[in-house]
Amino acid sequence: MTQDRPAALVTGSASGIGRAAALRLARAGYDVAINYRRSEDSARRTLEELSSLGGHPLALRADVSDEAAVAAMVAAAGDAYGRLDVLVNNAGMTSPTPPEDLDGVDLAEWDRVFAVNVRGLFQVTRACAGLLRNAGGSVVNVASIVGLRPGPQPLAYAASKAAVVSLTRTLSRVLAPEVRVNAVAPGWIAGEWMQRTLGENYDRLMERRAAWTPMQRNVTVEDVAETIFSLVTSNPFVTGETVVIDGGYAATT
């Protein structure tokens, strides 16, 4: 058990935003437990990268919508580190149904999106609350710009991310004053997620989005990770807030 280094748990961190956040924390001297559900190969590669940075990283397999699996995951992290300073709730999923296709929405799929994106976030935060309180810790939830304004994402996903924004505010009150709870709301992130969303229109629409963005480019996972890290380490009196990361697009269009 290590107690001299701060410790973090990042859900859904085999790839994407979660992976970038885990690596950013590890570079700053955190022991990081990553979480995955199916992406074992990606999790192994991420674990190897974390190991090269030193410390004692862990890879913990768990479906965040499964209460027993969450309890086991958090217990394993607690046993390994003896503390938990940071929780990043990144695990999430979406639906393939376009937002304009009301009749095509499968309600079982809707429930699954909410089970992972909303119930999962709540279950993991609740399971970690004791450790976080003991450490005076910080939670950062990964929301989305479509949780704040309309976008091309499926209805279930957008609604679930709006719920994440609401939960962030509520949990910031419930866990205060020991624990701060904030969220990030990325815009269109260059890469695999938006490729799936935009399909064959990806290059054209991403190029147009960048041209309309004051910073003249689209968001990267590293941009999101840096904001998560800042909320954890550099904002001691900020809680209950959702930080938009989109280069100024939402503020100016």
Buried (B, 14 or more C-beta within 10 A) or exposed (E): EEEEBBBBBBBBBBBBBBBBBBBBBBBBEBBBBBBBBEBEEBBEBBBEBBEEBEBBBBBBBBBBBBBEBBBBBBEBBBEBBBBBBBBBBBBBBBBEBBBEEEEEBEEEBBEBBBBBBBBBBBBBBBBBBEBBBBBEBBBBBBBBBBBBEEBBBBBBBBBBBBBBBBBBBEBBEEBEEEBBBBBBBBBBBBBEBBBEBBEEEBEEBBEEBBEEBEEEEBBBBEBBBBBBBBBBBEBEEBBBBBBBBBBBBBEEE
